[in-house]
Amino acid sequence: MSKIIKAVSPKGKASWPKLFKADTQFKPEGEFQTGLVVSPTEAKDFQEKIKAAFVEEFGEAKLQKAKMPWKVDEDGNVVFNFRSKNKPIVVDSLGKAIGTELNVSGGSVIKVGAGIKPWLVSGNLGVKLYLNAVQIIDLVEYNSSPFGKEEGGFVAEDVKRSEEVSSAVEQAEEDIDF
């Protein structure tokens, strides 16, 4: 049985991150995951570390048949895939744990603390990258609105103030005789 090798990825951009809430689309039990988009130059050392873990477990001869946990996108960048059934530890750029859920979106600059695990199942060989921890270096928050920022326009009041106004309006409506 192969051991899991701990490693830290290079900096890259998150792709479809699910860090605080497990994705249940393909697995009912849920899975935390993220892609990590890295330039080919920056990805090289991490790819070599992954290959070395595989070679240590199964030998150089089987490396060509192995399924690696990355692909190359249309721009030539390397996209690593990290997954885990356990919720990852998420920290900020100073290494401080983040205690609240964030809407981390693709494009956020992150590093991933991973477990590298070579595998053999039914004659198929490969390497899995476990998602253990994430450092958010530059946060891009997910916003479901299709609109961008418009300078100089209307800005909604903060939630507390809006709740106070709503409460005052409700009270005023109760006081009015129709």
N, C-alpha and C positions, 0 to 999 in steps of 0.2 A: 504494500500500500504506500502510495507516494505521500510525502509530507507537503504541507502548504508553506510556501516561501513568502515572507512578508516583503513588500516593496512599496515605494512611493512613485507614482507616475510623474511625468513631467507636467508642467502647466499646460492647460489647453482649455478649449471652450466646451461647455456642457452641451450635450445633445439629448433631448427628451428626458431630462432628469426627473426621477421619482425618488426623492430623498426623505420626505417626511410622511408620505402616505403610500402604501404599497399599491402597485399596479395590479389589478385583478382581471384585466382584459383577457389574458391568455392562460392564467393560472388562478383558479378560484381562491387558493390559499394566499395569494398575493406575493409580489416580488418587488423589492426595491432595486432600482437600476439607474444607470446613466451611461450615455455614450460620452467619449472624450475625444474631441477633434484636435489633432496635433499636427504640426508641420512635419514632413518626412525627416528633416534634419533633427528636430527635437525628439522625434519618436524613436530614432534608431537605437539608442542605448537601452530603452525600455523593451523594445522588440527583442534585442539580443539577450536580455535577462530572461525573458519569457522562453525563448528558444533554448537557452542554456538549462533551464529547469526541465524542459521536456527531454533534452538529450541526456541529462543526468538520470532521468527515470527510465527512458525507453531506448536510448542510444541514437547515434547520428543517422543510422541507416533508415530509421522510420520517420525522420523529420519531414521528408517530402510529402508523406501521407497524412500528416497531422493537420487537424482543423485548428487554426489559430484564432484567438479572440479579437481579431481586428479585420477591418476591410479598408480599402482605399476608396475615397469618395471621388466624385467627378472633378474636383479641383486638385486632386493629387494628395490631399491630406490623409493621414492615417486616423481611423476612427476606432478606438478601443471600446469594447463592451464589457461593462462591469455589472454583476448581478448578485443578489443575496436575498435569502428569505428573512434575514435579520436586519432591523433598522440600523443604518450606519450612524456613527458618531459624526456630527457636523460641527465644524469650528469656523471662526472668522479668520481674517488674514493674520491676526496676532496669535492664533492657536487657542483662543478662548471658546469654550463650548457655547453653542447657540441654544438657548433654552426655549425659544418659541419657534413655531412653524413658520417658514417663509415660503413664498411662492417663487421658488427658484426656477428660472426659465432657461431655455436653451440660449447660448451666447454668454452665460455667466462664465467667468474665468475661474477655474477650479484646479485642484490637485486631488488625486485619489490615493488613499491608503488602501492597498489591495493585498489579497492573498492570491498567489499564483499556484494553481493546482493542475498538474498533468493528469489526464484521465484516459481510461481504456474501457469501453463499453461495447459489447457485442462485436468485437473486432475493429471498431472505430476508435481512432486516437485523436487527442487534442489537448488543449489547455483551457481552463476556465479562470477568469479573473473575478474573485470575490470582492464585493463592495463592502469594505469595512469602515472606512472613514472618508470624509470629504472636507477639504479646506476651501472655503469660498474666498477668493481673492478679490474679485470684482463682481458684485451681484447685479444681475438683470432680473427684475421681478416680472413674473407672468401677470399680464393684465388682459382680461378677455375682451376689453373694448377695442374695436377696430380703429379708433381715433388716436392720432398722435397729439402732442402738446401744441397748443396755440398760444402764442405770446400775447399778453395784454387782454385776454378774454376773462370771462366769468370763472371764478374759482369758488367751489363749494366750501362751506364752513366745515370745521372739523366735526366729527361725529357727536361729541359731547354737546357742543353748541346747537347742532341740529336737533338733538333730542330735547334740549331745553325749549327751543322754539316750538317743536311739535307738541310738547306738553302744554305750553302756554296757549297754543291755538286750540287744542282739545278743551282746555279749561274755559276759554272764551266762548266756544261753541256751546258748552253746557250752560253757560250763564245767559245766553241769548234766548229770549222767548219767541217762539214762532207762532 
